[in-house]
């Protein structure tokens, strides 16, 4: 399973990339997209929405099931990936290239509490 070392992760299979402007980019992991199968629909949060850490704020649907996507940290949604509306399958083609949304964290240090690559690999049994 592909688990980039430079990202942070959640136990609910979101990946988080800290950006230079203080925002974080959020997507689902390679493990998650593999478990879900072919994605057929993505519902993203509205820009401006304020979310709590752990709050369900997006949904991905596959041929197998629908799955909630959770905010990894508290903050405000500053962008949602419009390309996914018509082509959700790009997440299956490259889980770490196809981001879902971007947040401006309420606490800039909050991402430090997320799982590093080794800890995430241990949770999915791929250490």
C-alpha positions in Angstrom: 0.0 0.0 0.0 1.3 3.5 -0.9 1.7 5.6 2.3 3.8 8.8 1.5 6.1 9.7 4.4 5.5 13.5 4.1 1.8 13.4 4.9 -0.2 13.0 8.1 -3.1 10.5 8.5 -6.2 9.8 10.5 -7.5 6.5 11.8 -10.5 7.0 9.5 -8.2 7.0 6.4 -7.9 10.6 5.4 -4.5 12.0 4.4 -3.5 15.6 5.3 -0.9 17.7 3.7 0.3 20.9 5.3 0.7 23.8 2.8 3.0 26.7 2.9 0.1 29.2 3.3 -1.0 27.5 6.6 -3.9 25.6 5.0 -4.2 21.8 4.9 -5.2 19.7 1.9 -7.3 16.6 2.7 -8.0 13.5 0.7 -8.6 9.8 1.2 -5.7 7.3 1.4 -4.8 4.7 -1.1 -5.9 2.1 1.4 -9.4 3.7 1.6 -9.9 4.0 -2.1 -8.8 0.4 -2.6 -11.2 -0.8 0.0 -14.1 1.2 -1.4 -13.6 0.2 -5.0 -14.5 2.3 -8.0 -15.8 5.7 -6.9 -18.9 6.9 -8.7 -19.8 10.0 -6.7 -18.2 12.6 -4.4 -20.1 15.1 -2.2 -17.8 17.8 -0.9 -18.3 20.4 1.8 -19.3 24.0 0.9 -16.5 26.6 1.0 -16.9 28.7 4.1 -18.3 25.8 6.2 -16.7 25.6 9.6 -16.1 22.0 10.8 -15.1 20.4 14.0 -12.3 17.8 14.2 -13.8 14.4 13.5 -17.0 15.9 12.0 -18.4 14.1 8.9 -18.1 16.8 6.2 -17.9 14.9 2.8 -19.1 11.7 1.3 -17.6 9.3 -1.3 -19.7 6.7 -2.9 -18.4 3.6 -4.7 -20.1 0.7 -6.4 -19.8 -1.1 -3.0 -20.8 1.6 -0.4 -21.0 5.2 0.7 -18.5 6.4 3.2 -18.3 9.6 5.2 -15.1 11.6 5.1 -14.2 13.3 8.4 -12.5 16.6 9.0 -9.0 15.8 10.4 -8.8 19.0 12.3 -11.2 21.8 13.2 -11.3 24.7 10.8 -12.9 26.4 7.9 -13.3 24.9 4.4 -11.4 27.2 2.0 -11.6 25.1 -1.2 -13.3 22.0 -2.6 -11.9 20.1 -5.6 -14.4 20.9 -8.4 -12.8 18.4 -10.8 -14.2 15.5 -8.7 -17.8 16.3 -9.4 -17.6 15.0 -12.9 -14.7 12.5 -12.5 -14.7 10.9 -9.0 -12.7 8.0 -10.5 -9.5 10.1 -10.4 -9.3 9.3 -6.7 -8.9 5.6 -7.7 -6.3 6.5 -10.2 -4.2 8.6 -7.7 -5.4 8.9 -4.2 -2.7 11.3 -3.2 -3.1 13.5 -6.2 -6.9 13.8 -6.1 -7.5 16.0 -3.0 -11.1 16.5 -1.8 -11.0 19.8 0.2 -8.7 22.3 1.9 -9.1 23.7 5.4 -7.7 26.6 7.3 -7.1 25.0 10.7 -8.5 26.7 13.8 -5.2 25.6 15.5 -2.1 25.5 13.3 -0.5 22.9 15.6 -3.4 20.5 15.4 -2.0 18.5 12.5 0.9 17.5 14.7 -1.4 15.2 16.6 -2.3 13.2 13.5 -0.7 9.9 12.7 2.6 9.9 10.8 3.1 7.4 8.0 4.5 4.6 10.2 1.7 4.9 12.7 -0.9 4.9 9.9 0.7 1.8 8.3 0.5 0.1 11.7 -3.2 0.8 11.9 -3.9 -0.7 8.5 -1.6 -3.7 9.2 0.8 -2.7 6.4 3.9 -1.9 8.5 
